[in-house]
Amino acid sequence: MTIDQCPDFQSYNDVYGTTNNPYNLERTPGGSSGGSAAALAAGLTALETGSDIGGSIRNPAHFCGVFGHKPTWNLLWMRGHSAPQDIRASSDISVIGPLARSASDLDTAVRTMAGPDDIMARGYRLDLPEPSPKGLKGLRVAVWDDDSHCPVSAEVRARVDTVAELLSSEGAVIDRSARPDFSSEHSHEVYENLLHATMSARKPDEEYESLKRYVDTLDPDDRSQAARVFRAQLSSFKEWRQNNELREHLRWKWHDYFQQHDVLLTPIMPTAAFPHDHRPFADRTIMVDNQEMPYFHQTFWAGLTGVAFLPSTVIPTGLNAEGLPIGLQIVGPEYSDLITIGVAHELELRGCRFQPPEAYSGA
């Protein structure tokens, strides 16, 4: 049995075919909102809305050189993301959010779409904190530019560091060593357990029953990555609840962390857009500076903040030597969405802006 029902970093299906990256048609535009990001970069649309449980807004924004925002969990009402009159409960971790060619468009989209649903509106009102009128001066910025659990390429790490230096030159206070009070391995394990439990709930009954029969055949001592994923897909409510409790501890540790820092800069993916690869998931790998890594290690940077409901804004930082975009994410505490977008806007004014692919820029 192979691992399936996972978020992918590509956009292709039997109905619409393969979506290409406008900067290089041999490369992926990201996924699962890759079509949205590609259309934005190609000038086919002005604003898009995607969904994100494993980076599906942020990863395509990075690969296609546009802006993207994963909001605080449940900040944007998800009912409009399904068919009219279709009522669905909010999915764990998953959010909807905008992709755009400018930070100001992200700001407009979030202000338009955010707020309580009709039931919550009886007692709740939206009151998000606004960006500081001082701009970047005095902004407390933490930097997490690499991690042994998911190493990033030298060029991605360099872009994070370059943006940190730009912020510092504008009066921001930079801290490159501060980390929240948990290990990245622990956070990622909690994320994967909750992610796979949520994703497997979408499986057809017959497929789910087949998975249960297969898991029953596994050696109880099997602690391989595949075995852990399969077991997580069949989590009992008790197991899910235990991981939810662990997540709650992560949320409060992030809360403590952001008492000392206003935003955090991190990568969103280990590399720029990679070539199309439609082989079975189990056969795929990713090359990071000539080092082969498991394909789904790429969810690490998205899951680090996604599992704890944190808002994250992806900004473009320009093209690499191959003409491919590189982005990074600006993360903040829960409900600081307008602040992370505001920092993105300040950086956009200083050069971190959308750069059209040559084929669509008149070059």
N, C-alpha and C positions, 0 to 999 in steps of 0.2 A: 504494500500500500504506500502511496506517495502522499506527501504533505500538500494539501490544497486548502481552498477557502482562506487564503492569505491575502493581505494587501499586496499589490504588485507595483513595480516602479516603471511599468510600461502600459501602453494603451493600444489594445488590439482585440478584435473579436470576429466571429464568423459573419456577422451582419455588415459591419462597416469597414472591416479590414484593419490595416495597420496605420496608426497615426505617426507621422514623422516629426522630427525636431526641425523647425524652420532654419536653424543655424547650420544644420548638417542632416540631410535626409536619411543618412545611414544610422543616425543616433535616435534613441528614445526621447520623447518629450516629457517623460515621467508618467506617473499614474497615481491614483486612478483618474485624476482630473487633468490628464495630459492633453486631451483635446481642447479643453478650456484654455490652458496656458499657451498651446501652440496657436490657437486662433487669435489670442491677444497679441502675441509676438508678431504674427503675420499681418496684423491690422484688420482682421476680419470682424472684430467685435471690440467694443470699448470697455466692457465690464463683464465679469463672469462670477458665478457662484459655484463653489465646489464643496466637497465633503472631505473630512480628514479624521481618520482613526489611526493611521500609521504613516502620516506624512503626505496624504493624497492632495492637499493644497500646497504644502510647503515644498515638497519634492519637485513637482512640475514647475512651480515658480522659479526655483533654483535652476533647473535644467533649461528653462526657456527665457531666463533673463527678465522676468516680470516681478511685480510685487504680489505677495500673498499674505493673508492673515488667517491664522487658526485662532478663533476667539476662545475666551473662557468658556468652559463647558456649560451648555444650556443658555448662554447669553443671547444667542440668536435663535429665535423660535423656528423649529425645524418643520413645522407643518407645511410650509410653502415649498418644501423640498420634495414633496410627494404629490400624487394626483389630487385634484380638488375633491373635497369632502372626505379625504382619506385621513383617518385619525390613527396615529401610531405613538406608542410610548417612546421617550427618548432612549437612544441606544447608549450603552456605557462607552465612555471615552470619545465616541464619535461626535463631531460638530459639523455645522456648515459655516462657510465663510467666503469672503470675496477674493478674487484675483483681479489685478488691474495693472495699468501701465504707469501709475503714479501713486504715491502715498496718500495724496489728497483724495483720490478716488476711493481708496480703502476706507479713509475716514468717513466720507459721505455714505458709503455702503453700510458700514457698521452702525452709524447713527440712525440710518433709515431702517435697518432690519433688527436692531437690538431691542430688547424689552420683554416684559412678561407676556405670556399668552393671555387669552381672554379670562381664564379662570384666575390666574395669579394676579391679574391687573386689579382685582377687587381690593387687594391689600398691599401690592408692591408697586414702586415707581422706579424708573431707571435714573440713576444718579452716579454716573461713572466719573472718576477723577480726571481732570483735564491736564494736559502737558504744562510744565512750568513756563511762565512767561520769560524766564531767563534763558530758554533754549537749552543748549548743551553745557553752559557754564555751571560748574558745580555738580553736574550729573554724576552719580556714583555708579560706575560701570565695572562689573565683574567680567572676566574673560575666561572661557573654558574652550581652548582652541584645539584640544586633542584628548584622546582617552585610549588607554591600552585595551579596553573592551571593544572598541571600534575605531582603530587608527584611521586617520584621514590622510589624504595625499599632501605632499609638501606645498603644492600650490593652493590648496584649500586652506591649510593652516596659515599660510602667508597672507591670504586675503583677510582672515579674521584678525590677524595681528596688524595689518595695514589699517583696517577700519578702527581698531583700538588706538593706534597712533594718531589717526585723524581726529578722533574724539578727544584725545589728550591735548592735541594742539588747539582745540577750541575751548579748553578749560574744564573738561570732564576729569574726574578722579578715577584712575584705572587701578584695578586690583586683579592681577593675573593668577593669584594662588588660592583665593577663597573658594571653597567648595561647601555645599550643604552637608549636613551631618549624617550621611549615609554613603554606602559604596555604590558605584555605578552598576556593579554586577547585581546587587540586591534590587536596585530600582528596576533594572531591565527584566529580572526574573518576575517581579510583581507585574510589570507591564505585560509581558508575554502571557502569563497565566490568565490575566483578565482579558487580554486581546483575543486569545484563541477561544476562550469560553464564549465570548460575545459573538465572534465570527461563526462558530459552529452552530449557533442557534438558527442560522439561516439555511442550514443544510436540509434538503428534503428528508422526510422520515426514513425512506428506504436506505439512503446513504448513511444517515446517522446510525441506524440499526446495524448496518454493515460495519461501521467503525467500531461500535461496541463489541461486536463479535471478534474483530481483529485485536482490539486492545486486550481482550480476555486471553489471547494466545501469547502475549508478551511475557517475557521473563520478569518477575517482580523486581529483580535486581538490575534490570536494564535502565540505565540513567542517561542514555544517549539523547542527543538533541531531538531526534525524531520521536522517540518514546515520550519525552517530556511534552512535546507538542500534542501528540495524540491524547495523552492523559488530560492535558489542560482542556482539550476540546470536549471532553466528557466530564468536566468538573461538576460535582454535586453542588447543591446550594450551600452546603456547609463549607466546602472548599472555596467556592467563590466568596463567601462571606469572610473567610479567613484572609483571603487576599485583599478584599476590600478594606479590612481593618489595617492591613499592612500599608495599603495605599493612603489611608487616612493619616497614618503616622508620617508618610512622605509629605503629604500636603502641609502638615504643621511644621515639619522641618524646613520646607521651602518658605513657609510664612516667616519663620525665624530668620532665615537667610536673607530675605528681602527687607528685613528691618535695617540691614546694614548696606544694602545695595538697591539701586533703583531699577536697573536692568542687567541682563546677562547676555553676552555675545557668545554664540556657539556656531559650529558648522550645522548644516542640516543633512548633508550627505557626504560620504567620504571622497567622492570624485565629481568631476563634471559629467555631463551626459555620456552614457556608455553605448556601444553599438547594440542594435536590436538583438535580442536573444529570446526566442520563443520555445526553447526546449522545455521539457518538464522541469518543475521547480527544483527537484532533487538533483538535477544535472547541472544547474547553473552555479557559477561563481562570479566574483567581481575582482578585478585586478586593481590594487591600490599601490602605486609606485612599484609595479612589477611583483608585488606580493599577492598571491591568490587568497581570497577570503570568502567565507560562506555568503551566498547571495543575500540572505535575510538578516545578516548582521547590519545591513543598511538601515533597518528600522530603529537602530539604537538612538540616534540623535532626535528623531521625532518622538519616540516613546519616552525619552528622558523627561520631557516636559508635558507630553500629552497625557500620560497616566495620571499626573497630578492636577490636571484641568487648567494648566497655565496658558495664558495667551502668548502667541508667538507671531512676530511679523518677519517675513522674509523679504530682504532687499537685494537687488542686483549690485554687484561690485565691479562689473566690467567683464570683458572677454579674456580667455586665456590665449596661449600661443596658437592653439588650434582653432581659434575663433568661436569657442564655446563659452556660454555664460557661467559665472560662478556667483552664487548667492550665499548669504548667511542669515541666521535667525537672531532676532532681538526678542528676548524673553522677559516677561515681567511677572509680578505676583497676580493672583486672580483678580479680575476686574480692572486691571491696569491697561486695558486694550487701547484706549486713546493715547496713553503715554507711549507704549511701544510703537504705535503708528506715528506718533508725533516725533519720536527719535528718528524713525525712518524718513520722515519728511525733512528733518534737519540735515540728515546725511544725503538725501537726494539733492538738496540745494548745494551741497558741497561735492557733487560728482557721482554719487552712488545712484545713478539713474538708468532708466530703460534705454538700451541701445538697440535699434532695430537691426534685424539680420540684413545683410547686404542685398539679398534678392528683393527685399521689400522697402528698401530705403532710397531707391533711385540710383544706387551705386553701379 
